[in-house]
């Protein structure tokens, strides 16, 4: 299967954070053939697996990570920039429709492309054990953006008008400085509701009068975990429709779900609701 350049409109819209010169350039010859590209991807995957076996937490610059990658695999930085677009081209050529089955491979290709594209404003972070659940090993390797203006700069260059909206951007005058742009129009709109549909309540104690708090020092206490679970069960009994429960972090949510299951709280929740869905990743949320 061949692979061409990425200058089309669909490619531009699908890769707004990549500079235009990369999208317009042709795919290097050493990954143009499908079999060569798959060999290329296998080397990347093996190297990432080796990195995840490292028992020490560390962070390093993209340049340092690429240098080590080249020393151990012989892969150059230039073809890495085209990994994401080449994978998409291959999937289209093969007429693959179940893209979710290849989401992990797409994440690796995305990681490689961004790693080779941005030398400044990013850091590679390795956490050998990010799980707070005892006995569960969950190493994490991520490319962390330290400067949001670097990531959004290609968007401002490529599109004449950009609209940034959010329900939580506050204070609004802070974000032009963070993203390094000068807004033509900036407006903050007040929220209006037609009926009294919000009732904020702060619960400080459980039904056994034990203090409840998500503060780091006490949130793992069995009594606190149990009281939060009982509060959820009681809320399920009186709330007529669905509920959304937020946690301080995904890792803390995983830990609490395991403990609620052992306490029998999840069984009570399921007996009072039609379904229970957990959002375990940012993309699902």
C-alpha positions in Angstrom: 0.0 0.0 0.0 1.4 3.4 -0.9 1.3 6.6 1.1 1.2 10.1 -0.1 1.3 13.6 1.3 -1.2 15.0 3.6 -2.1 18.4 2.2 -5.9 17.8 1.7 -8.6 19.5 3.6 -9.6 16.3 5.5 -6.0 15.9 6.6 -5.7 19.5 7.8 -9.0 19.3 9.7 -8.0 16.0 11.3 -4.6 17.3 12.5 -5.1 20.9 13.6 -2.2 20.8 16.0 0.4 19.8 13.4 2.3 22.5 11.5 1.2 23.0 7.9 4.7 22.1 6.5 4.5 18.6 7.9 1.0 18.0 6.5 2.0 19.2 3.1 5.2 17.1 2.9 5.3 13.7 1.4 5.7 10.6 3.5 9.3 9.4 3.7 10.2 6.5 1.4 11.3 4.2 4.3 7.8 4.0 5.7 5.8 4.3 2.4 5.4 0.6 1.8 3.0 -1.1 4.3 5.5 -3.8 5.3 8.2 -1.3 6.0 5.8 0.8 8.0 4.7 -2.1 10.1 8.3 -3.0 10.9 8.8 0.6 11.8 5.9 0.5 14.2 7.0 -2.7 15.8 10.3 -1.1 16.7 8.5 1.8 18.4 6.2 -0.5 20.3 9.1 -2.6 21.6 11.0 0.5 22.7 8.0 1.9 24.6 7.5 -1.5 26.3 11.1 -1.4 27.4 10.6 2.1 28.8 7.6 1.0 30.8 9.6 -1.7 32.4 11.9 0.9 33.9 11.3 0.8 37.7 12.3 4.5 38.2 10.1 7.5 37.7 11.6 10.2 35.5 11.0 12.9 33.0 13.1 14.0 30.0 13.0 16.3 27.0 11.7 15.1 23.7 15.2 15.5 22.3 16.7 13.1 24.9 13.9 10.6 24.3 14.4 10.6 20.6 18.2 10.3 21.0 17.8 7.2 23.1 15.2 5.8 20.6 17.7 6.3 17.8 20.5 4.7 19.7 18.5 1.6 20.5 16.4 1.2 17.4 18.1 3.2 14.7 14.9 5.1 13.9 15.3 8.7 12.7 13.1 11.6 13.9 11.8 12.6 10.5 9.7 9.6 9.6 8.4 9.6 13.2 6.6 12.9 12.3 4.5 11.1 9.7 3.6 8.1 11.8 0.0 9.2 12.6 -0.8 10.2 9.0 0.8 7.1 7.6 -1.2 4.8 9.9 -4.5 6.6 8.9 -3.6 6.2 5.3 -3.0 2.5 5.8 -6.3 2.0 7.6 -8.1 3.8 4.8 -6.4 1.7 2.2 -7.4 -1.5 3.9 -10.9 -0.1 4.3 -10.8 -0.7 8.1 -14.2 0.3 9.6 -13.7 -0.8 13.2 -11.3 2.0 14.1 -11.9 1.5 17.9 -10.1 -1.9 17.6 -6.9 0.1 16.6 -7.2 2.9 19.0 -4.2 1.8 21.1 -2.0 1.7 17.9 -3.4 5.2 17.0 -2.4 6.6 20.3 1.2 5.2 19.9 1.3 6.8 16.4 0.0 10.1 17.7 2.6 10.0 20.5 5.4 9.4 18.0 4.3 12.2 15.7 3.9 14.8 18.4 7.2 13.7 20.1 9.1 14.3 16.8 7.3 17.5 15.9 7.6 19.5 19.1 11.1 19.9 20.6 10.1 22.7 22.9 7.2 23.0 25.4 6.8 19.3 26.0 8.3 16.7 28.3 8.2 12.9 28.3 7.1 11.6 31.8 7.4 8.0 33.0 5.5 6.8 36.1 6.4 3.2 36.8 3.4 2.7 39.2 0.6 5.2 38.9 -2.1 3.0 40.4 -3.2 3.5 44.0 -4.8 0.0 44.1 -2.6 -2.4 46.0 -1.1 -5.2 43.8 -2.1 -3.5 40.5 0.9 -2.5 38.3 0.0 0.4 36.0 3.0 2.1 34.4 2.3 5.3 32.5 4.3 6.9 29.7 3.0 10.3 28.6 3.9 13.3 26.5 3.0 16.2 28.7 2.4 19.6 27.2 4.1 22.3 29.3 3.2 25.3 27.1 -0.4 25.4 25.7 0.6 28.2 23.3 2.9 25.8 21.4 0.2 23.3 20.8 -2.5 25.8 19.7 -0.2 27.9 17.5 -0.7 25.8 14.3 -4.5 26.3 14.8 -4.2 30.1 14.9 -1.9 30.0 11.8 -4.1 27.7 9.8 -7.6 29.2 10.4 -8.7 32.8 9.9 -11.2 32.7 12.7 -11.0 30.6 15.8 -13.7 30.5 18.5 -12.8 29.3 22.0 -15.7 28.5 24.2 -16.0 26.9 27.6 -18.2 26.9 30.7 -15.3 27.0 33.1 -12.8 29.5 31.6 -12.4 31.9 34.4 -10.9 34.5 34.7 -11.4 34.9 31.0 -8.5 37.5 30.5 -6.0 34.9 31.7 -6.2 32.6 28.7 -5.0 35.0 26.0 -1.8 35.3 28.0 -1.5 31.6 28.4 -2.2 30.8 24.8 -0.3 33.8 23.4 -3.0 35.4 21.3 -4.9 38.7 21.1 -8.7 38.1 20.9 -10.8 40.3 18.6 -13.9 39.7 20.7 -14.0 38.5 24.2 -17.2 38.0 26.1 -18.4 36.4 29.3 -22.1 35.4 29.3 -24.1 35.0 32.5 -26.0 31.7 33.0 -29.7 32.0 33.3 -32.2 29.3 34.2 -36.0 29.4 34.1 -36.7 27.5 37.3 -35.0 26.8 40.6 -33.2 23.6 39.5 -29.9 23.9 41.4 -29.7 23.1 45.1 -26.1 23.2 46.4 -25.6 21.3 49.6 -22.4 20.6 51.5 -22.4 17.4 53.5 -19.8 17.4 56.3 -20.8 14.2 58.3 -22.2 10.8 57.5 -25.2 9.1 59.2 -22.9 7.9 61.9 -21.7 11.5 62.5 -18.2 10.7 61.2 -16.7 13.6 59.3 -16.6 13.1 55.5 -14.0 14.9 53.3 -12.2 14.3 50.1 -9.0 15.8 51.6 -6.0 13.8 50.8 -5.2 12.9 54.4 -8.6 11.4 55.3 -10.3 10.3 52.0 -8.9 6.7 52.2 -10.3 6.2 55.7 -12.8 3.2 55.6 -15.4 5.3 57.5 -15.2 8.1 55.0 -15.4 5.8 52.0 -18.4 4.0 53.6 -20.2 7.2 54.4 -19.8 8.5 50.9 -21.1 5.2 49.6 -24.2 5.4 51.9 -24.8 9.0 50.8 -24.8 7.8 47.2 -27.3 5.0 48.0 -29.6 7.4 49.8 -29.4 9.9 46.9 -30.4 7.1 44.5 -33.5 6.4 46.5 -34.9 9.9 46.1 -33.5 11.2 42.8 -36.0 10.4 40.1 -33.7 10.5 37.1 -30.0 9.8 36.5 -27.1 11.1 38.6 -23.5 12.0 37.8 -20.9 11.4 40.5 -17.5 13.2 40.2 -14.3 12.1 41.9 -11.1 14.1 42.6 -9.2 11.9 40.1 -9.5 8.8 37.9 -7.1 6.9 40.2 -9.1 7.7 43.3 -12.3 6.7 41.5 -10.8 3.3 40.6 -9.8 2.8 44.2 -13.2 3.8 45.6 -15.1 1.6 43.1 -13.1 -1.5 44.2 -13.8 -0.7 47.9 -17.4 0.0 47.4 -17.8 -3.3 45.6 -16.3 -5.1 48.6 -18.6 -3.2 50.9 -21.7 -4.2 48.9 -22.5 -0.6 48.1 -22.4 -1.0 44.3 -24.9 -3.8 44.6 -27.3 -1.5 46.5 -26.7 1.2 43.8 -27.5 -1.2 41.0 -30.7 -2.3 42.8 -31.9 1.3 42.7 -30.8 2.4 39.2 -31.2 1.0 35.7 -27.5 1.0 34.9 -24.1 2.1 36.2 -21.5 3.5 33.8 -17.9 4.4 34.7 -15.9 6.9 32.7 -12.4 5.6 33.0 -10.6 7.9 30.6 -10.7 11.6 29.7 -11.9 10.9 26.2 -14.9 9.0 27.5 -15.7 11.8 29.9 
